Amino acid sequence: MHFDGEVMRIFQSAGLAEKIGNVARASSRGMHFVNGEGRTLMVRRGIDGPGPHGWAGNWYFHQPILEAVLREGLKRFANVRVHLGHEVASVDDLDARYVVGCDGARSLVRQAIGSRHVDLGLHQPWLVVDLLCDPTSARVKALPDYTVQLCDPARPMTVVNVGGARRRWEIMLMPGDDPARLTEPGIFWPMMARWLGPEDAKLERAAVYTFHSVVQQGWRSGRLLLAGDACHQTPPFLGQGMCAGMRDAANLAWKLLAVIKGDAPDSLLDTYESERLPHVRTFIDLAVKLGAVLQETDRNAAAARDRRFEAGAEMFDFPQPQLGPGCRQEAPPPVGTIFPQPRLADGLLMDEAIGQRFAILGEAELLDGLRADAVLLADVGRDWLERHEVRAVVLRPDRYIHAVARDRRELVAATLELARTFASGCSRPSRP
């Protein structure tokens, strides 16, 4: 249902941001964690207007509509073939130089790799109910337009305004619930009575899912690689499940392209897991902590939780973690974090000027005469450079920061290091 500004930026890189923006709902209202009495405990901030990535910070969508846009977008590429309604029984039968298993929590490719399962401790079944609401209903009009995480020990719930007439309720299963019967309207409608009833909306879908928090160690074996739920699963309390998979794809895509074109050695792909696993763990760990706030069903413990927020609602943002070791300078942040996307003097967003290449941003005098296989953008991002007390920054094709430089000597050294990287491959990182 949700993706963030960074993921919209990835859609932008695929030339689909405008079309996806037409079918998704931008929101500046954030997410509110509310206790059983209606008092707000925590708020994940929203962003008014374009955020640091050049787009709204939160987007809500209906998955079948989004997938239709993506599939239509694939038709632009004659070298892409889509086979729907097919099942892969063995990766041994796939005649491909590389196989990326984006094949979900029961991944066949993961089984072939034999990666190690790491359980992070959260496994909780929830009922998901999608409704098409009557826009003329007074009760529907009174629904909040932001996401509500109802931290009620009697029955934790999540309420999401997906967009248009569509709303979603996620309802935590409690002891004594029969999962086989919970999807019956006569069972779930009374649970939602504080908001609306069957006279206010039409049921679109109801299903029980188990929310997991797990990661895999071992995302690659030779030509086989993993991405998305095949190598990590997060509970949805931060709205980062699909976002994590999209970041996998963005990290892996430019590396696969460089290897396949012969611009980089195969060892570059060994930096994929080492970079992404610590990054995605940060989001999963936060989602688990938020889940502990939401899913508390002991009334005494919930009361103690509520008292911790008596001074007022706690505000928080999406984390901006550093990539793990890999194809980047070994240095503290901001190296290894994603660079914002400013709008240039000619009106273009920065990524539109760079394309699928490395880029160097910096003071004009530092970039003058610089020889590097990268797009040079003089005097772009000056506020960011000044804030971080550097004079230039080297960006990877996925816009994560490869290196920073405080003077010409450091910048030349960074470009030479980059050239060596693509001559001999990044040093093989240790397993996280």
One Martini backbone bead per residue (centre of mass of N, CA, C, O) as a GRO file, in nm:
protein
  432
    1MET     BB    1   0.050   0.065  -0.012
    2HIS     BB    2   0.357   0.174   0.033
    3PHE     BB    3   0.571   0.455  -0.046
    4ASP     BB    4   0.852   0.648  -0.088
    5GLY     BB    5   1.058   0.890  -0.212
    6GLU     BB    6   1.284   0.696  -0.303
    7VAL     BB    7   1.098   0.513  -0.478
    8MET     BB    8   1.003   0.731  -0.670
    9ARG     BB    9   1.291   0.773  -0.775
   10ILE     BB   10   1.309   0.494  -0.905
   11PHE     BB   11   1.073   0.535  -1.097
   12GLN     BB   12   1.207   0.770  -1.239
   13SER     BB   13   1.447   0.599  -1.356
   14ALA     BB   14   1.211   0.435  -1.530
   15GLY     BB   15   0.997   0.656  -1.642
   16LEU     BB   16   0.721   0.639  -1.412
   17ALA     BB   17   0.634   0.868  -1.217
   18GLU     BB   18   0.391   1.006  -1.349
   19LYS     BB   19   0.208   0.753  -1.375
   20ILE     BB   20   0.216   0.678  -1.073
   21GLY     BB   21   0.113   0.953  -0.966
   22ASN     BB   22  -0.179   0.907  -1.101
   23VAL     BB   23  -0.235   0.626  -0.902
   24ALA     BB   24  -0.135   0.776  -0.655
   25ARG     BB   25  -0.110   0.891  -0.307
   26ALA     BB   26  -0.027   1.177  -0.167
   27SER     BB   27   0.127   1.237   0.163
   28SER     BB   28   0.158   1.462   0.470
   29ARG     BB   29   0.042   1.305   0.751
   30GLY     BB   30   0.138   1.030   0.816
   31MET     BB   31   0.167   0.851   1.141
   32HIS     BB   32  -0.056   0.730   1.403
   33PHE     BB   33  -0.020   0.653   1.743
   34VAL     BB   34  -0.302   0.516   1.917
   35ASN     BB   35  -0.483   0.475   2.176
   36GLY     BB   36  -0.777   0.355   2.313
   37GLU     BB   37  -0.854   0.678   2.386
   38GLY     BB   38  -0.708   0.862   2.141
   39ARG     BB   39  -0.411   0.904   2.210
   40THR     BB   40  -0.119   1.033   2.105
   41LEU     BB   41   0.210   0.889   2.097
   42MET     BB   42   0.294   0.875   1.785
   43VAL     BB   43   0.482   1.025   1.497
   44ARG     BB   44   0.513   1.004   1.163
   45ARG     BB   45   0.627   1.210   0.961
   46GLY     BB   46   0.557   1.436   0.732
   47ILE     BB   47   0.557   1.599   0.398
   48ASP     BB   48   0.568   1.908   0.262
   49GLY     BB   49   0.594   1.843  -0.026
   50PRO     BB   50   0.886   1.817  -0.147
   51GLY     BB   51   1.141   1.633  -0.072
   52PRO     BB   52   1.468   1.526  -0.082
   53HIS     BB   53   1.380   1.348  -0.356
   54GLY     BB   54   1.152   1.542  -0.513
   55TRP     BB   55   0.921   1.410  -0.340
   56ALA     BB   56   0.700   1.282  -0.182
   57GLY     BB   57   0.725   1.085   0.117
   58ASN     BB   58   0.419   0.967   0.061
   59TRP     BB   59   0.261   0.667  -0.074
   60TYR     BB   60  -0.052   0.543  -0.208
   61PHE     BB   61  -0.170   0.209  -0.314
   62HIS     BB   62  -0.280  -0.024  -0.564
   63GLN     BB   63  -0.133  -0.296  -0.672
   64PRO     BB   64  -0.270  -0.367  -0.948
   65ILE     BB   65  -0.227  -0.081  -1.066
   66LEU     BB   66   0.079  -0.064  -1.044
   67GLU     BB   67   0.144  -0.321  -1.210
   68ALA     BB   68   0.021  -0.217  -1.475
   69VAL     BB   69   0.228   0.009  -1.516
   70LEU     BB   70   0.482  -0.168  -1.518
   71ARG     BB   71   0.402  -0.355  -1.754
   72GLU     BB   72   0.367  -0.131  -1.960
   73GLY     BB   73   0.662  -0.028  -1.934
   74LEU     BB   74   0.798  -0.292  -2.053
   75LYS     BB   75   0.708  -0.245  -2.358
   76ARG     BB   76   0.962  -0.056  -2.430
   77PHE     BB   77   1.121  -0.346  -2.424
   78ALA     BB   78   1.228  -0.583  -2.649
   79ASN     BB   79   1.422  -0.756  -2.432
   80VAL     BB   80   1.149  -0.815  -2.281
   81ARG     BB   81   1.000  -1.092  -2.102
   82VAL     BB   82   0.667  -1.200  -2.017
   83HIS     BB   83   0.557  -1.468  -1.787
   84LEU     BB   84   0.249  -1.570  -1.729
   85GLY     BB   85   0.145  -1.854  -1.567
   86HIS     BB   86   0.421  -1.955  -1.444
   87GLU     BB   87   0.644  -2.225  -1.337
   88VAL     BB   88   0.926  -2.277  -1.141
   89ALA     BB   89   1.103  -2.583  -1.067
   90SER     BB   90   1.406  -2.500  -1.176
   91VAL     BB   91   1.711  -2.335  -1.204
   92ASP     BB   92   1.862  -2.535  -1.398
   93ASP     BB   93   1.660  -2.450  -1.652
   94LEU     BB   94   1.800  -2.170  -1.657
   95ASP     BB   95   1.912  -1.972  -1.934
   96ALA     BB   96   2.138  -1.778  -1.751
   97ARG     BB   97   2.370  -1.570  -1.622
   98TYR     BB   98   2.136  -1.450  -1.437
   99VAL     BB   99   1.947  -1.501  -1.122
  100VAL     BB  100   1.665  -1.333  -0.978
  101GLY     BB  101   1.505  -1.392  -0.668
  102CYS     BB  102   1.166  -1.256  -0.658
  103ASP     BB  103   1.002  -1.521  -0.488
  104GLY     BB  104   0.971  -1.482  -0.196
  105ALA     BB  105   0.924  -1.650   0.107
  106ARG     BB  106   0.931  -1.935  -0.089
  107SER     BB  107   1.201  -1.951  -0.229
  108LEU     BB  108   1.363  -2.129  -0.473
  109VAL     BB  109   1.637  -1.984  -0.493
  110ARG     BB  110   1.709  -2.002  -0.193
  111GLN     BB  111   1.726  -2.308  -0.185
  112ALA     BB  112   1.963  -2.325  -0.390
  113ILE     BB  113   2.160  -2.155  -0.212
  114GLY     BB  114   2.136  -2.198   0.114
  115SER     BB  115   2.055  -1.994   0.311
  116ARG     BB  116   2.048  -1.826   0.617
  117HIS     BB  117   1.830  -1.817   0.885
  118VAL     BB  118   1.702  -1.514   1.053
  119ASP     BB  119   1.538  -1.465   1.351
  120LEU     BB  120   1.363  -1.162   1.487
  121GLY     BB  121   1.067  -1.262   1.647
  122LEU     BB  122   0.824  -1.187   1.446
  123HIS     BB  123   0.492  -1.360   1.467
  124GLN     BB  124   0.182  -1.231   1.330
  125PRO     BB  125  -0.148  -1.251   1.293
  126TRP     BB  126  -0.353  -1.091   1.036
  127LEU     BB  127  -0.623  -0.904   0.931
  128VAL     BB  128  -0.727  -0.819   0.594
  129VAL     BB  129  -0.927  -0.527   0.494
  130ASP     BB  130  -1.091  -0.436   0.198
  131LEU     BB  131  -1.247  -0.121   0.110
  132LEU     BB  132  -1.536   0.033  -0.045
  133CYS     BB  133  -1.627   0.351   0.002
  134ASP     BB  134  -1.876   0.577   0.079
  135PRO     BB  135  -1.856   0.916   0.007
  136THR     BB  136  -2.152   0.993   0.144
  137SER     BB  137  -2.066   0.907   0.411
  138ALA     BB  138  -2.028   1.036   0.723
  139ARG     BB  139  -1.825   0.825   0.836
  140VAL     BB  140  -1.622   0.842   0.607
  141LYS     BB  141  -1.566   1.152   0.628
  142ALA     BB  142  -1.448   1.110   0.937
  143LEU     BB  143  -1.206   0.990   0.845
  144PRO     BB  144  -0.889   0.973   0.846
  145ASP     BB  145  -0.609   1.064   0.622
  146TYR     BB  146  -0.440   0.903   0.807
  147THR     BB  147  -0.252   0.680   0.966
  148VAL     BB  148  -0.366   0.424   1.195
  149GLN     BB  149  -0.234   0.310   1.512
  150LEU     BB  150  -0.407   0.097   1.720
  151CYS     BB  151  -0.319   0.081   2.074
  152ASP     BB  152  -0.526  -0.164   2.161
  153PRO     BB  153  -0.541  -0.427   2.378
  154ALA     BB  154  -0.814  -0.546   2.273
  155ARG     BB  155  -0.743  -0.439   1.948
  156PRO     BB  156  -0.528  -0.418   1.723
  157MET     BB  157  -0.483  -0.161   1.462
  158THR     BB  158  -0.510  -0.066   1.109
  159VAL     BB  159  -0.554   0.249   0.922
  160VAL     BB  160  -0.598   0.307   0.563
  161ASN     BB  161  -0.555   0.550   0.310
  162VAL     BB  162  -0.520   0.461  -0.013
  163GLY     BB  163  -0.754   0.574  -0.208
  164GLY     BB  164  -1.024   0.705  -0.269
  165ALA     BB  165  -1.243   0.444  -0.169
  166ARG     BB  166  -0.995   0.312  -0.038
  167ARG     BB  167  -0.965   0.090   0.248
  168ARG     BB  168  -0.768  -0.028   0.534
  169TRP     BB  169  -0.777  -0.315   0.751
  170GLU     BB  170  -0.584  -0.414   1.036
  171ILE     BB  171  -0.622  -0.720   1.236
  172MET     BB  172  -0.552  -0.858   1.525
  173LEU     BB  173  -0.502  -1.153   1.652
  174MET     BB  174  -0.659  -1.340   1.907
  175PRO     BB  175  -0.733  -1.521   2.151
  176GLY     BB  176  -0.983  -1.742   2.002
  177ASP     BB  177  -0.943  -1.710   1.720
  178ASP     BB  178  -1.065  -1.800   1.391
  179PRO     BB  179  -0.909  -1.790   1.097
  180ALA     BB  180  -1.132  -1.932   0.917
  181ARG     BB  181  -1.366  -1.701   1.019
  182LEU     BB  182  -1.255  -1.398   1.007
  183THR     BB  183  -1.360  -1.339   0.697
  184GLU     BB  184  -1.632  -1.298   0.807
  185PRO     BB  185  -1.849  -1.042   0.824
  186GLY     BB  186  -1.980  -1.124   1.106
  187ILE     BB  187  -1.693  -1.088   1.247
  188PHE     BB  188  -1.546  -0.808   1.147
  189TRP     BB  189  -1.747  -0.572   1.166
  190PRO     BB  190  -1.761  -0.535   1.481
  191MET     BB  191  -1.454  -0.445   1.502
  192MET     BB  192  -1.532  -0.167   1.315
  193ALA     BB  193  -1.765   0.007   1.459
  194ARG     BB  194  -1.613   0.279   1.534
  195TRP     BB  195  -1.621   0.364   1.217
  196LEU     BB  196  -1.795   0.130   1.057
  197GLY     BB  197  -2.025  -0.024   0.828
  198PRO     BB  198  -2.190  -0.206   0.581
  199GLU     BB  199  -2.339   0.072   0.488
  200ASP     BB  200  -2.041   0.221   0.409
  201ALA     BB  201  -1.935  -0.052   0.261
  202LYS     BB  202  -1.742  -0.256   0.038
  203LEU     BB  203  -1.623  -0.562  -0.006
  204GLU     BB  204  -1.315  -0.675  -0.152
  205ARG     BB  205  -1.124  -0.803   0.091
  206ALA     BB  206  -1.022  -1.106   0.283
  207ALA     BB  207  -0.725  -1.180   0.491
  208VAL     BB  208  -0.474  -1.390   0.628
  209TYR     BB  209  -0.170  -1.285   0.787
  210THR     BB  210   0.181  -1.318   0.847
  211PHE     BB  211   0.399  -1.139   1.033
  212HIS     BB  212   0.748  -1.088   0.966
  213SER     BB  213   1.100  -1.125   1.104
  214VAL     BB  214   1.346  -1.166   0.852
  215VAL     BB  215   1.667  -1.302   0.749
  216GLN     BB  216   1.926  -1.354   0.517
  217GLN     BB  217   2.228  -1.548   0.468
  218GLY     BB  218   2.277  -1.544   0.139
  219TRP     BB  219   2.233  -1.377  -0.177
  220ARG     BB  220   2.473  -1.554  -0.311
  221SER     BB  221   2.537  -1.798  -0.593
  222GLY     BB  222   2.685  -1.698  -0.834
  223ARG     BB  223   2.414  -1.658  -1.052
  224LEU     BB  224   2.262  -1.635  -0.782
  225LEU     BB  225   1.993  -1.424  -0.658
  226LEU     BB  226   1.845  -1.195  -0.422
  227ALA     BB  227   1.511  -1.040  -0.356
  228GLY     BB  228   1.336  -0.930  -0.115
  229ASP     BB  229   1.147  -1.166   0.048
  230ALA     BB  230   1.373  -1.381  -0.005
  231CYS     BB  231   1.580  -1.201   0.216
  232HIS     BB  232   1.331  -1.032   0.351
  233GLN     BB  233   1.118  -0.954   0.642
  234THR     BB  234   0.857  -0.722   0.731
  235PRO     BB  235   0.676  -0.554   0.914
  236PRO     BB  236   0.420  -0.295   0.833
  237PHE     BB  237   0.464  -0.046   1.053
  238LEU     BB  238   0.650   0.134   0.824
  239GLY     BB  239   0.607   0.083   0.513
  240GLN     BB  240   0.887  -0.115   0.394
  241GLY     BB  241   0.867  -0.369   0.217
  242MET     BB  242   0.883  -0.273  -0.082
  243CYS     BB  243   1.112  -0.073  -0.046
  244ALA     BB  244   1.333  -0.282   0.008
  245GLY     BB  245   1.313  -0.421  -0.272
  246MET     BB  246   1.376  -0.166  -0.439
  247ARG     BB  247   1.660  -0.125  -0.322
  248ASP     BB  248   1.773  -0.381  -0.424
  249ALA     BB  249   1.731  -0.324  -0.727
  250ALA     BB  250   1.901  -0.062  -0.739
  251ASN     BB  251   2.168  -0.192  -0.646
  252LEU     BB  252   2.180  -0.432  -0.861
  253ALA     BB  253   2.141  -0.310  -1.146
  254TRP     BB  254   2.410  -0.147  -1.191
  255LYS     BB  255   2.594  -0.392  -1.143
  256LEU     BB  256   2.492  -0.580  -1.363
  257LEU     BB  257   2.546  -0.388  -1.595
  258ALA     BB  258   2.853  -0.361  -1.557
  259VAL     BB  259   2.916  -0.664  -1.589
  260ILE     BB  260   2.776  -0.728  -1.864
  261LYS     BB  261   2.945  -0.491  -2.018
  262GLY     BB  262   3.251  -0.505  -1.885
  263ASP     BB  263   3.311  -0.267  -1.656
  264ALA     BB  264   3.301  -0.510  -1.444
  265PRO     BB  265   3.345  -0.736  -1.221
  266ASP     BB  266   3.185  -0.994  -1.064
  267SER     BB  267   3.269  -0.898  -0.766
  268LEU     BB  268   3.064  -0.664  -0.737
  269LEU     BB  269   2.823  -0.854  -0.637
  270ASP     BB  270   2.942  -0.892  -0.339
  271THR     BB  271   2.825  -0.597  -0.240
  272TYR     BB  272   2.521  -0.631  -0.203
  273GLU     BB  273   2.476  -0.765   0.077
  274SER     BB  274   2.677  -0.595   0.249
  275GLU     BB  275   2.504  -0.336   0.206
  276ARG     BB  276   2.192  -0.421   0.250
  277LEU     BB  277   2.156  -0.575   0.519
  278PRO     BB  278   2.207  -0.345   0.729
  279HIS     BB  279   1.994  -0.157   0.614
  280VAL     BB  280   1.735  -0.339   0.646
  281ARG     BB  281   1.767  -0.390   0.952
  282THR     BB  282   1.691  -0.108   1.046
  283PHE     BB  283   1.393  -0.123   0.955
  284ILE     BB  284   1.310  -0.383   1.098
  285ASP     BB  285   1.379  -0.302   1.388
  286LEU     BB  286   1.179  -0.065   1.396
  287ALA     BB  287   0.923  -0.224   1.329
  288VAL     BB  288   0.938  -0.403   1.581
  289LYS     BB  289   0.918  -0.172   1.788
  290LEU     BB  290   0.644  -0.070   1.688
  291GLY     BB  291   0.497  -0.341   1.731
  292ALA     BB  292   0.526  -0.339   2.042
  293VAL     BB  293   0.339  -0.098   2.079
  294LEU     BB  294   0.086  -0.202   1.921
  295GLN     BB  295   0.076  -0.527   2.039
  296GLU     BB  296  -0.016  -0.461   2.316
  297THR     BB  297  -0.231  -0.672   2.549
  298ASP     BB  298  -0.145  -0.574   2.817
  299ARG     BB  299  -0.292  -0.352   3.021
  300ASN     BB  300  -0.060  -0.271   3.210
  301ALA     BB  301   0.154  -0.231   2.991
  302ALA     BB  302  -0.010  -0.019   2.831
  303ALA     BB  303  -0.025   0.188   3.058
  304ALA     BB  304   0.281   0.225   3.084
  305ARG     BB  305   0.323   0.317   2.796
  306ASP     BB  306   0.140   0.571   2.809
  307ARG     BB  307   0.309   0.717   3.033
  308ARG     BB  308   0.565   0.765   2.849
  309PHE     BB  309   0.365   0.988   2.677
  310GLU     BB  310   0.263   1.233   2.862
  311ALA     BB  311   0.439   1.475   2.735
  312GLY     BB  312   0.391   1.357   2.444
  313ALA     BB  313   0.437   1.317   2.128
  314GLU     BB  314   0.639   1.122   1.935
  315MET     BB  315   0.881   1.197   1.694
  316PHE     BB  316   0.940   1.050   1.363
  317ASP     BB  317   1.150   0.899   1.115
  318PHE     BB  318   1.295   0.786   0.868
  319PRO     BB  319   1.556   0.623   0.815
  320GLN     BB  320   1.926   0.688   0.718
  321PRO     BB  321   2.117   0.460   0.640
  322GLN     BB  322   2.404   0.291   0.604
  323LEU     BB  323   2.584   0.122   0.421
  324GLY     BB  324   2.761  -0.126   0.392
  325PRO     BB  325   3.020  -0.273   0.296
  326GLY     BB  326   3.186  -0.185  -0.031
  327CYS     BB  327   3.102   0.039  -0.290
  328ARG     BB  328   3.292   0.239  -0.096
  329GLN     BB  329   3.397   0.446   0.117
  330GLU     BB  330   3.579   0.422   0.416
  331ALA     BB  331   3.330   0.590   0.593
  332PRO     BB  332   3.143   0.793   0.734
  333PRO     BB  333   2.890   0.964   0.745
  334PRO     BB  334   2.756   1.023   0.433
  335VAL     BB  335   2.876   0.783   0.350
  336GLY     BB  336   2.638   0.551   0.223
  337THR     BB  337   2.426   0.757   0.155
  338ILE     BB  338   2.165   0.929   0.038
  339PHE     BB  339   2.115   1.163  -0.198
  340PRO     BB  340   1.969   1.425  -0.279
  341GLN     BB  341   1.711   1.593  -0.500
  342PRO     BB  342   1.754   1.849  -0.680
  343ARG     BB  343   1.678   2.136  -0.850
  344LEU     BB  344   1.768   2.280  -1.128
  345ALA     BB  345   1.805   2.567  -1.311
  346ASP     BB  346   1.640   2.420  -1.565
  347GLY     BB  347   1.420   2.223  -1.384
  348LEU     BB  348   1.559   1.975  -1.334
  349LEU     BB  349   1.613   1.692  -1.204
  350MET     BB  350   1.904   1.554  -1.127
  351ASP     BB  351   1.864   1.259  -1.241
  352GLU     BB  352   1.801   1.354  -1.534
  353ALA     BB  353   2.105   1.452  -1.583
  354ILE     BB  354   2.252   1.169  -1.522
  355GLY     BB  355   2.135   0.897  -1.502
  356GLN     BB  356   2.314   0.578  -1.544
  357ARG     BB  357   2.546   0.722  -1.354
  358PHE     BB  358   2.799   0.874  -1.251
  359ALA     BB  359   2.871   1.145  -1.011
  360ILE     BB  360   2.992   1.492  -0.975
  361LEU     BB  361   2.977   1.713  -0.703
  362GLY     BB  362   3.072   2.070  -0.702
  363GLU     BB  363   3.288   2.293  -0.712
  364ALA     BB  364   3.393   2.442  -0.992
  365GLU     BB  365   3.704   2.456  -0.929
  366LEU     BB  366   3.725   2.144  -0.868
  367LEU     BB  367   3.607   2.043  -1.161
  368ASP     BB  368   3.814   2.175  -1.323
  369GLY     BB  369   3.959   1.941  -1.544
  370LEU     BB  370   3.829   1.686  -1.471
  371ARG     BB  371   3.900   1.332  -1.495
  372ALA     BB  372   3.594   1.145  -1.555
  373ASP     BB  373   3.354   0.875  -1.553
  374ALA     BB  374   3.136   1.136  -1.527
  375VAL     BB  375   2.906   1.346  -1.412
  376LEU     BB  376   2.927   1.703  -1.409
  377LEU     BB  377   2.821   1.915  -1.123
  378ALA     BB  378   2.820   2.241  -1.075
  379ASP     BB  379   2.692   2.386  -0.801
  380VAL     BB  380   2.551   2.134  -0.665
  381GLY     BB  381   2.449   2.113  -0.345
  382ARG     BB  382   2.572   2.337  -0.152
  383ASP     BB  383   2.422   2.309   0.114
  384TRP     BB  384   2.513   2.021   0.168
  385LEU     BB  385   2.817   2.066   0.160
  386GLU     BB  386   2.829   2.273   0.390
  387ARG     BB  387   2.696   2.096   0.611
  388HIS     BB  388   2.942   1.866   0.561
  389GLU     BB  389   3.222   1.993   0.496
  390VAL     BB  390   3.235   1.985   0.173
  391ARG     BB  391   3.323   2.008  -0.198
  392ALA     BB  392   3.257   1.699  -0.273
  393VAL     BB  393   3.070   1.435  -0.462
  394VAL     BB  394   3.024   1.082  -0.510
  395LEU     BB  395   2.797   0.918  -0.727
  396ARG     BB  396   2.602   0.670  -0.782
  397PRO     BB  397   2.351   0.536  -0.977
  398ASP     BB  398   2.177   0.513  -0.687
  399ARG     BB  399   2.274   0.782  -0.512
  400TYR     BB  400   2.495   0.687  -0.352
  401ILE     BB  401   2.771   0.751  -0.158
  402HIS     BB  402   3.107   0.699  -0.237
  403ALA     BB  403   3.225   1.001  -0.190
  404VAL     BB  404   3.431   1.253  -0.037
  405ALA     BB  405   3.554   1.606  -0.060
  406ARG     BB  406   3.776   1.883   0.052
  407ASP     BB  407   3.959   1.854  -0.210
  408ARG     BB  408   4.136   1.794  -0.489
  409ARG     BB  409   4.299   1.554  -0.389
  410GLU     BB  410   4.055   1.384  -0.286
  411LEU     BB  411   3.906   1.376  -0.557
  412VAL     BB  412   4.120   1.233  -0.726
  413ALA     BB  413   4.138   0.985  -0.543
  414ALA     BB  414   3.840   0.897  -0.582
  415THR     BB  415   3.854   0.856  -0.893
  416LEU     BB  416   4.082   0.645  -0.888
  417GLU     BB  417   3.933   0.442  -0.712
  418LEU     BB  418   3.702   0.399  -0.911
  419ALA     BB  419   3.874   0.293  -1.144
  420ARG     BB  420   3.984   0.047  -0.989
  421THR     BB  421   3.716  -0.087  -0.931
  422PHE     BB  422   3.659  -0.124  -1.257
  423ALA     BB  423   3.923  -0.305  -1.295
  424SER     BB  424   3.907  -0.514  -1.010
  425GLY     BB  425   3.714  -0.458  -0.801
  426CYS     BB  426   3.582  -0.480  -0.519
  427SER     BB  427   3.642  -0.555  -0.226
  428ARG     BB  428   3.586  -0.826  -0.047
  429PRO     BB  429   3.355  -0.862   0.175
  430SER     BB  430   3.248  -0.937   0.461
  431ARG     BB  431   3.030  -1.102   0.630
  432PRO     BB  432   2.753  -0.987   0.823
   0.00000   0.00000   0.00000
